[in-house]
Amino acid sequence: MVSVSTAGADQAAPDAGGDERPSAAAWRNLVVSTVGFTLTFWAWNLIAPLAGQFDDDLHMTSFAQSVLVAVPVLVGSLGRVPVGALTDRYGARLMFPMVSALTIVPVLLLIPAHTSYGALVLVGFVLGLGGTTFAIGVPLVNSWFPPKQRGAALGIFGMGMGGVALSGYFTPRMYQHSENLPFLVLAAALAVYAVLAYVLINDRPGRPVPSTPLTTRLGRAGRLRVTWELSALYAIGFGGIVAFGVYLPTYLKTWYGLDATDAGTRAAGFALVAVVFRPIGGWLSDRVHPAVVTSVALGAVAVLAVVQAFDPALVPTATICLLVMGAALGATSGAVFALVARVTPQPQVGSVTGIVGAVGGLGGFVPPLVMGAVYSAKDSYSIGFMLLSDLALAGCVYAYGRMRDAGREKGQAA
């Protein structure tokens, strides 16, 4: 553990001692990668806001809807592991436009598939590709920005989660206007972006390019204890955002009796709050230890999840609980990746990001299935919210008790 951290500190030293002001190229890469992350996240979340519309024709059970919206999350999460490692090897200039262009295929396949449950699940499997771009953007942004500003920069990039909010708001409205419109519009946007990304994104000159095989690099990243500690915290923070993003429309429609459009709009509001607070979490982490930010945010989630478990009225109590939980989960996500930038050797950022992002995404895969299964069995969502409270409390205690010291090993090695 110490030898790995020593190598990472030695390689990061020139960066830490160089110019502390980001270049114009750094800001350009940040903006372009954030736009791409937003569009691919929109694609990744295309099915969730339309699940209620599809159910009118397909008559799905609650669990079947949960499976449908969770499949893209699963594939997009697991896909971050190889995509992150491939980004370490080939760079974001190749990977970002390539993945964006490939995502067009499942987006267009939703047009003929949306009348069949089996076809939707299969296309959702391929649609998960859109969720892998997170593991491309993090190492790109991390390499361009000096250490003291990486937390805020990664938080800004994380605002690409706003694709979930855009999808929740615009997708059902475009679908009501024309069933094919959201898929055609997004496919066109992804095509334009793929061309622009190829022209405008460039990897930082002199970035360390690993020469070892993919499996070896993933094995090294997997042997770092901090990789799994960060993964657990990110599974709660980012996983909570994804879980709410894909299942909140169903929850609001089922429990509070909202129509699909209203439920999608309110879910978009939740996602928007989470997006806004992600860079705030990163900014705070540049000034306060990111483990402290993580602990405070998860403590708030633990308390509010208990309140929501008692099924309060939608206005104002439930609305306030859900929005504040969105803010706290967003801040947690930003703070955890500020920790990634602080404790991970630069050549391994892509590989570690892939694993952390994968586990975080898996954190969003499980809750919709649990919520659907619990509601089918108990006709209540209270158990699901109590489980969220327990996980958030555990993360709160662990972040404060253990992760405050995680960065010191690297500094002592240097």
For each residue, the residues with C-beta under 8 A, 3 or more apart:
1: 4 5 224 225 409
2: 5 6 409 413
3: 6 7
4: 1 7 8 220 223 224 345
5: 1 2 8 9 343 345 409 410 413
6: 2 3 9 10 413 414
7: 3 4 10 11 345
8: 4 5 11 12 344 345 346 347 348 410
9: 5 6 12 13 345 410 411 413 414
10: 6 7 13 414
11: 7 8 14 208 345 346 347
12: 8 9 15 16 147 345 346 414
13: 9 10 16 17 414
14: 11 17 18
15: 12 18 146 147 346
16: 12 13 146 147
17: 13 14
18: 14 15 146
19: 23 146
20: 146 148 149
21: 146
22: 26 27 144 145 146 149 153
23: 19 26 27 144
24: 27 28
25: 28 29 144 202
26: 22 23 29 30 144 145 153
27: 22 23 24 30 31
28: 24 25 31 32 200
29: 25 26 32 33 92 140 141 144 200 201 202
30: 26 27 33 34 141 144 145 153 156 157
31: 27 28 34 35
32: 28 29 35 36 196 197 200 201
33: 29 30 36 37 92 96 136 137 140 141 157 160 201
34: 30 31 37 38 137 156 157 159 160
35: 31 32 38 39 160 193
36: 32 33 39 40 96 100 133 137 160 193 197
37: 33 34 40 41 133 134 137 157 160 161 163
38: 34 35 41 42 159 160 162 163 166
39: 35 36 42 43 100 163 186 189 190 193
40: 36 37 43 44 99 100 103 130 131 132 133 160 163 190
41: 37 38 44 45 130 131 133 160 161 162 163 164 167
42: 38 39 45 46 130 163 164 166 167 171 186
43: 39 40 46 103 106 107 127 130 163 186 190
44: 40 41 72 73 76 127 128 130 131 163
45: 41 42 48 49 72 163 164 167 168 245 246
46: 42 43 49 50 107 110 127 167 171 182 183 186
47: 50 51 54 68 69 72 110 120 124 127
48: 45 51 69 167 168 245 246 247 249
49: 45 46 52 167 168 171 172 249 260 264 267
50: 46 47 53 54 114 171 172 175 182 260
51: 47 48 54 55 60 65 68 69 249 250
52: 49 55 56 249 250 253 260 263
53: 50 56 172 175 260
54: 47 50 51 57 58 60 68 114 120
55: 51 52 58 59 60 65
56: 52 53
57: 54 115
58: 54 55 115 116 117
59: 55
60: 51 54 55 64 65 68 117
61: 64 65 376
62: 65 66 250 254 372 375 376
63: 66 67 369 372 373 376
64: 60 61 67 68 117
65: 51 55 60 61 62 68 69 250 372
66: 62 63 69 70 247 250 368 369 371 372 373
67: 63 64 70 71 121 369 372
68: 47 51 54 60 64 65 71 117 120 121 124
69: 47 48 51 65 66 72 73 124 246 247 250 368
70: 66 67 73 74 246 365 366 368 369
71: 67 68 74 75 121 124 125 128
72: 44 45 47 69 75 76 124 125 127 128 130 131
73: 44 69 70 76 77 128 131 242 246 361 362 364 365 368
74: 70 71 77 78 128 361 362 365
75: 71 72 78 79 124 125 126 127 128 129 131
76: 44 72 73 79 80 127 128 129 130 131 132 361
77: 73 74 80 128 131 357 358 359 360 361 362 364 365
78: 74 75 81 128 358 361 362
79: 75 76 82 83 128 129 131 132 358
80: 76 77 83 84 131 132 134 135 353 354 355 357 358 361
81: 78 84 85 135 218 354 355 358
82: 79 85 86 214 354
83: 79 80 86 87 95 99 132 133 135 136 354
84: 80 81 87 88 135 136 138 139 350 351 352 353 354 355 357
85: 81 82 88 89 214 217 218 350 351 354
86: 82 83 89 90 95 214 350
87: 83 84 90 91 92 95 135 136 139 140 350 354
88: 84 85 139 209 210 217 347 348 349 350 351
89: 85 86 209 210 214
90: 86 87 94 95
91: 87 94 95 203 207 209
92: 29 33 87 95 96 136 137 139 140 201 203
93: 96 97 198 201 202 203
94: 90 91 97 98
95: 83 86 87 90 91 92 98 99 136
96: 33 36 92 93 99 100 133 136 137 140 197 201
97: 93 94 100 101 193 194 195 197 198 201
98: 94 95 101 102 194
99: 40 83 95 96 102 103 129 130 132 133 136
100: 36 39 40 96 97 103 104 133 190 193 194 197
101: 97 98 104 190 191 194
102: 98 99 105 129
103: 40 43 99 100 106 107 127 129 130 190
104: 100 101 107 108 187 190 191 194
105: 102 108 109 126
106: 43 103 109 110 123 124 126 127 129 130
107: 43 46 103 104 110 127 183 186 187 190
108: 104 105 111 183 184 187
109: 105 106 112 113 123 126
110: 46 47 106 107 113 114 120 123 127 183
111: 108 114 179 180 183 184
112: 109 115 119
113: 109 110 116 119 120 122 123
114: 50 54 110 111 119 120 179
115: 57 58 112 119
116: 58 113 119 120
117: 58 60 64 68 120 121
118: 121 122
119: 112 113 114 115 116 122 123
120: 47 54 68 110 113 114 116 117 123 124
121: 67 68 71 117 118 124 125
122: 113 118 119 125 126
123: 106 109 110 113 119 120 126 127
124: 47 68 69 71 72 75 106 120 121 127 128
125: 71 72 75 121 122 128
126: 75 105 106 109 122 123 129
127: 43 44 46 47 72 75 76 103 106 107 110 123 124 130
128: 44 71 72 73 74 75 76 77 78 79 124 125 131 132
129: 75 76 79 99 102 103 106 126 132
130: 40 41 42 43 44 72 76 99 103 106 127 133
131: 40 41 44 72 73 75 76 77 79 80 128 134 361
132: 40 76 79 80 83 99 128 129 135 136
133: 36 37 40 41 83 96 99 100 130 136 137 160
134: 37 80 131 137 138 160 353 357
135: 80 81 83 84 87 132 138 139 350 353 354 357 358
136: 33 83 84 87 92 95 96 99 132 133 139 140
137: 33 34 36 37 92 96 133 134 140 141 157 160
138: 84 134 135 141 142 154 157 337 340 349 350 353 357
139: 84 87 88 92 135 136 142 143 349 350 353
140: 29 33 87 92 96 136 137 143 144 201 203
141: 29 30 33 137 138 144 145 150 153 154 157
142: 138 139 145 150 153 154 340 341 346 349
143: 139 140 203 204 207 346 349
144: 22 23 25 26 29 30 140 141 153 204
145: 22 26 30 141 142 149 150 153
146: 15 16 18 19 20 21 22 149 150
147: 12 15 16 150 341 342
148: 20 286
149: 20 22 145 146 152 153 286
150: 141 142 145 146 147 153 154 286 338 341 342
151: 154 155 282 283 285 286 290 334 335 337 338 341
152: 149 155 156 279 282 283 286
153: 22 26 30 141 142 144 145 149 150 156 157 282
154: 138 141 142 150 151 157 158 282 334 337 338 340 341
155: 151 152 158 159 278 279 280 281 282 283 334 337 338
156: 30 34 152 153 159 279 282
157: 30 33 34 37 137 138 141 153 154 160
158: 154 155 161 275 278 279 282 333 334 337
159: 34 38 155 156 162 275 276 278 279
160: 33 34 35 36 37 38 40 41 133 134 137 157 163
161: 37 41 158 164 165 241 271 274 275 278 330 333
162: 38 41 159 165 166 271 272 275
163: 37 38 39 40 41 42 43 44 45 160 166 167
164: 41 42 45 161 167 168 241 242 245 268 271 275
165: 161 162 168 169 268 269 270 271 272 275
166: 38 42 162 163 169 170 268
167: 41 42 45 46 48 49 163 164 170 171 268
168: 45 48 49 164 165 171 172 245 249 264 265 267 268 271
169: 165 166 172 173 264 265 268
170: 166 167 173 174 182
171: 42 46 49 50 167 168 174 175 182 264
172: 49 50 53 168 169 175 176 260 261 264
173: 169 170 176 177 261
174: 170 171 177 178 181 182 185
175: 50 53 171 172 178 179 181 182
176: 172 173 261
177: 173 174 181
178: 174 175 181
179: 111 114 175
180: 111 183 184
181: 174 175 177 178 184 185
182: 46 50 170 171 174 175 185 186
183: 46 107 108 110 111 180 186 187
184: 108 111 180 181 187 188
185: 174 181 182 188 189
186: 39 42 43 46 107 182 183 189 190
187: 104 107 108 183 184 190 191
188: 184 185 191 192
189: 39 185 186 192 193
190: 39 40 43 100 101 103 104 107 186 187 193 194
191: 101 104 187 188 194 195
192: 188 189 195 196
193: 35 36 39 97 100 189 190 196 197
194: 97 98 100 101 104 190 191 197 198
195: 97 191 192 198 199
196: 32 192 193 199 200
197: 32 36 96 97 100 193 194 200 201
198: 93 97 194 195 201
199: 195 196
200: 28 29 32 196 197
201: 29 32 33 92 93 96 97 140 197 198
202: 25 29 93
203: 91 92 93 140 143 207
204: 143 144 207
205:
206:
207: 91 143 203 204
208: 11 346 347
209: 88 89 91
210: 88 89 217 347
211:
212: 216 217
213: 216 217
214: 82 85 86 89 217 218
215: 218 219
216: 212 213 219 220
217: 85 88 210 212 213 214 220 221 348 351
218: 81 85 214 215 221 222 351 354 355
219: 215 216 222 223
220: 4 216 217 223 224 348 351
221: 217 218 224 227 348 351 352 354 355
222: 218 219 227 228 355
223: 4 219 220 227
224: 1 4 220 221 227 228 344 348 352
225: 1 228 229
226: 229 230 343 344 406
227: 221 222 223 224 230 231 352 355 356
228: 222 224 225 231 232 359
229: 225 226 232 233 398 402 403 406
230: 226 227 233 234 336 339 340 343 352 356
231: 227 228 234 235 355 356 358 359 360
232: 228 229 235 236 359 395 398
233: 229 230 236 237 294 298 332 336 339 395 398 399 403
234: 230 231 237 238 239 333 336 337 356 357 359 360 363
235: 231 232 238 239 359 360 362 363
236: 232 233 239 240 298 301 332 363 391 392 395
237: 233 234 240 241 294 297 298 329 332 333 335 336 360 395
238: 234 235 241 242 329 332 333 336 357 360 361 363 364
239: 234 235 236 242 243 360 361 362 363 364 365 366 367
240: 236 237 243 244 301 325 329 332 363 364 367 388 392
241: 161 164 237 238 244 245 271 274 326 329 330 333 364
242: 73 164 238 239 245 246 360 361 363 364 365
243: 239 240 246 247 363 364 366 367 368 371
244: 240 241 247 248 267 270 271 274 322 325 326 329
245: 45 48 164 168 241 242 248 267 270 271 274 364
246: 45 48 69 70 73 242 243 364 368
247: 48 66 69 243 244 250 251 367 368 371 372
248: 244 245 251 252 263 266 267 270 322
249: 48 49 51 52 168 252 253 260 263 264 267
250: 51 52 62 65 66 69 247 253 254 263 368 372
251: 247 248 254 255 256 371 381
252: 248 249 255 256 258 262 263 266 267 314
253: 52 249 250 256 257 258 259 260 263
254: 62 250 251 375
255: 251 252 311 381
256: 251 252 253 314 318
257: 253
258: 252 253 262 263 266
259: 253 262 263
260: 49 50 52 53 172 249 253 263 264
261: 172 173 176 264 265
262: 252 258 259 265 266
263: 52 248 249 250 252 253 258 259 260 266 267
264: 49 168 169 171 172 249 260 261 267 268
265: 168 169 261 262 268 269
266: 248 252 258 262 263 269 270 319
267: 49 168 244 245 248 249 252 263 264 270 271
268: 164 165 166 167 168 169 264 265 271 272
269: 165 265 266 272 273 323
270: 165 244 245 248 266 267 273 274 322 323 326
271: 161 162 164 165 168 241 244 245 267 268 274 275 326
272: 162 165 268 269 275 276
273: 269 270 276 277 323 326 327 330
274: 161 241 244 245 270 271 277 278 326 327 329 330 333
275: 158 159 161 162 164 165 271 272 278 330
276: 159 272 273 279 280 327 330
277: 273 274 280 281 326 327 328 330 331 334
278: 155 158 159 161 274 275 281 282 330 331 333 334
279: 152 155 156 158 159 276 282 283 334
280: 155 276 277 283 284 330 331 334
281: 155 277 278 284 285 293 297 330 331 332 333 334 335 338
282: 151 152 153 154 155 156 158 278 279 285 286 334 335 337 338
283: 151 152 155 279 280 286 287 334
284: 280 281 287 288 293 331 334 335
285: 151 281 282 288 289 290 293 334 335 338 339
286: 148 149 150 151 152 282 283 338
287: 283 284
288: 284 285 292 293
289: 285 292 293 404
290: 151 285 293 294 335 336 338 339 342 403
291: 294 295 335 339 399 400 402 403 404 406
292: 288 289 295 296 399 400 404
293: 281 284 285 288 289 290 296 297 331 332 334 335 338
294: 233 237 290 291 297 298 332 335 336 339 395 396 399 403
295: 291 292 298 299 395 396 397 399 400
296: 292 293 299 300 396
297: 237 281 293 294 300 301 328 329 331 332 335
298: 233 236 237 294 295 301 302 328 332 392 393 395 396 399
299: 295 296 302 303 392 393 396
300: 296 297 303 304 324 325 328
301: 236 240 297 298 304 305 325 328 329 332 388 389 392
302: 298 299 305 306 389 390 392 393 396
303: 299 300 306 307 389
304: 300 301 307 308 321 324 325 328
305: 301 302 308 309 325 385 386 388 389 392
306: 302 303 309 310 385 386 389
307: 303 304 310 312 317 321
308: 304 305 311 312 318 321 322 325 385
309: 305 306 381 382 383 385 386 389
310: 306 307 382
311: 255 308 318 380 381 382
312: 307 308 317 318 321
313: 316 317 318
314: 252 256 317 318 319
315: 318 319
316: 313 319 320
317: 307 312 313 314 320 321
318: 256 308 311 312 313 314 315 321 322
319: 266 314 315 316 322 323
320: 316 317 323 324
321: 304 307 308 312 317 318 324 325
322: 244 248 270 308 318 319 325 326
323: 269 270 273 319 320 326 327
324: 300 304 320 321 327 328
325: 240 244 300 301 304 305 308 321 322 328 329
326: 241 244 270 271 273 274 277 322 323 329 330
327: 273 274 276 277 323 324 330 331
328: 277 297 298 300 301 304 324 325 331 332
329: 237 238 240 241 244 274 297 301 325 326 332 333
330: 161 241 273 274 275 276 277 278 280 281 326 327 333 334
331: 277 278 280 281 284 293 297 327 328 334 335
332: 233 236 237 238 240 281 293 294 297 298 301 328 329 335 336 395
333: 158 161 234 237 238 241 274 278 281 329 330 336 337 360
334: 151 154 155 158 277 278 279 280 281 282 283 284 285 293 330 331 337 338
335: 151 237 281 282 284 285 290 291 293 294 297 331 332 338 339
336: 230 233 234 237 238 290 294 332 333 339 340 356
337: 138 151 154 155 158 234 282 333 334 340 341 353 356
338: 150 151 154 155 281 282 285 286 290 293 334 335 341 342
339: 230 233 285 290 291 294 335 336 342 343 403 406 407
340: 138 142 154 230 336 337 343 344 349 352 353 356
341: 142 147 150 151 154 337 338 344 349
342: 147 150 290 338 339 406 407 410
343: 5 226 230 339 340 406 407 409 410
344: 8 224 226 340 341 348 349 352 353
345: 4 5 7 8 9 11 12 348 349
346: 8 11 12 15 142 143 208 349
347: 8 11 88 208 210
348: 8 88 217 220 221 224 344 345 351 352
349: 88 138 139 142 143 340 341 344 345 346 352 353
350: 84 85 86 87 88 135 138 139 353 354
351: 84 85 88 217 218 220 221 348 354 355
352: 84 221 224 227 230 340 344 348 349 355 356
353: 80 84 134 135 138 139 337 340 344 349 350 356 357
354: 80 81 82 83 84 85 87 135 218 221 350 351 357 358
355: 80 81 84 218 221 222 227 231 351 352 358 359
356: 227 230 231 234 336 337 340 352 353 359 360
357: 77 80 84 134 135 138 234 238 353 354 360 361
358: 77 78 79 80 81 135 231 354 355 361 362
359: 77 228 231 232 234 235 355 356 362 363
360: 77 231 234 235 237 238 239 242 333 356 357 363 364
361: 73 74 76 77 78 80 131 238 239 242 357 358 364 365
362: 73 74 77 78 235 239 358 359 365 366
363: 234 235 236 238 239 240 242 243 359 360 366 367
364: 73 77 238 239 240 241 242 243 245 246 360 361 367 368
365: 70 73 74 77 239 242 361 362 368 369
366: 70 239 243 362 363 369 370
367: 239 240 243 247 363 364 370 371 384 388
368: 66 69 70 73 243 246 247 250 364 365 371 372
369: 63 66 67 70 365 366 372 373
370: 366 367 373 374 384 387
371: 66 243 247 251 367 368 374 375 381 384
372: 62 63 65 66 67 247 250 368 369 375 376
373: 63 66 369 370 376 377
374: 370 371 377 378 380 381 383 384
375: 62 254 371 372 378 379 380 381 384
376: 61 62 63 372 373
377: 373 374
378: 374 375 383
379: 375
380: 311 374 375 383
381: 251 255 309 311 371 374 375 384 385
382: 309 310 311 385 386
383: 309 374 378 380 386 387
384: 367 370 371 374 375 381 387 388
385: 305 306 308 309 381 382 388 389
386: 305 306 309 382 383 389 390
387: 370 383 384 390 391
388: 240 301 305 367 384 385 391 392
389: 301 302 303 305 306 309 385 386 392 393
390: 302 386 387 393 394
391: 236 387 388 394 395
392: 236 240 298 299 301 302 305 388 389 395 396
393: 298 299 302 389 390 396 397
394: 390 391 397 398
395: 232 233 236 237 294 295 298 332 391 392 398 399
396: 294 295 296 298 299 302 392 393 399 400
397: 295 393 394 400 401
398: 229 232 233 394 395 401 402 403
399: 233 291 292 294 295 298 395 396 402 403 404
400: 291 292 295 396 397 403 404
401: 397 398 404
402: 229 291 398 399 405 406
403: 229 233 290 291 294 339 398 399 400 406
404: 289 291 292 399 400 401
405: 402 408 409
406: 226 229 291 339 342 343 402 403 409
407: 339 342 343 410 411
408: 405 411 412
409: 1 2 5 343 405 406 412 413
410: 5 8 9 342 343 407 413 414
411: 9 407 408 414
412: 408 409
413: 2 5 6 9 409 410
414: 6 9 10 12 13 410 411
